[in-house]
Amino acid sequence: MKSSYPGAAALRLQELIRQKGQYAHVEVRSRSQHLIVEVVLDTGREPVARATAINSQEYGLSFRSHTGRWEPLPVVGTLEEIARGITEELGAYIDPANL
């Protein structure tokens, strides 16, 4: 369930992503109604995905394209489902072997 404190949701999503593999380099921050998923590199942070609150328990997932635009993905659900969507649909973009 989404917390009334946005930072708590960001920390929870970060924890869920890291539980799914070698993703210690992935961080999530809260920005308005969005949870921004970033890959932390030696050269800085690179936004990869965004989870946008739809209601008190669900989020919609978007991918940051090479043009910098947020493109919606067909993934909507709880933080657990969003974490699964990120690691399954966008795994190549957060895999340390590809960075």
N, C-alpha and C positions, 0 to 999 in steps of 0.2 A: 504494500500500500504506500502511496506517495505521502511523504511527510509534509507538514505545513512549513517546515524549514527547508528551502530549496537545496541548501548545501548538503543536507542529509541524503537527499535523493541522488545527488552527484556522487557522493562517497559510496552509496550503496551500489550504484551502477558500476563504478570503478572496481569495487570489490567483486562483483559478479563477473565482470569481464576477466579480471585477473585469475579467477578460479578456473577459468576454462582453458588456460594454457600459459605459455611463457609470455605474459603481457605486462610485466612490471614497468615497461616503458610507456604504457598507455595511462593517461590521466583524464579525468572528467571534471569539468568545472560547470558551475551554474551561471546562466546568464538569462535573466528575465524568466520566461516560461520554457527555456531551452536548457538541455544538458549537452554541452559541447564535448565530444570525445576527441582527444588529441593524442598524437604520437609525439613523444619527447625525444628529440634528436640532439646530437652535439651542436648542430647549427641553429637550434630553436625548436619551437612547437609547430606542428603541422595539424590543422583540424582535418578530421577524416569523416566524422559522422555527427549528426545532431538528433537528439530525441526531444520532441516537442510535446508538452503536456496537452492532452486532449480533454481529459477530465481528471478527477481525483485519483484514478487508478491506472489510466492508460496513457501511452505515449505513441507518437508516430515517428518513424525513423526516416531520416534523409541522409544522403551521401553528398559530400562536397566534391563536385566535379573539377576537372582540370581548369575550367573557366572561372572557378570560384563560386559558382552558383550552387545552391542547395537543391538537389534533385530528390523528390520523394521516392521511397521504396515501398513495396507492398508489405510492410511489416508494421503492425499495430498491436500493442499489448502492454502487459505489465513490464516492470523493469527486468524481470527474469527473461521474458520473451524478447525484449529489446537487446539484452546482452547476447542471447543466442543468435539473434539476427545479425548483430555486429560481427560476431566471431564466425558465423557460417557464411553470410552473404558478403562480408567485407574483410574476411580473414586475410586475404592476400595483401591488403593495404596496411594491416597492423602486424603482420608476421615479421619478427626481427630479422629473419633470413633475407627478406626482400627490401630492407631499409638500407 
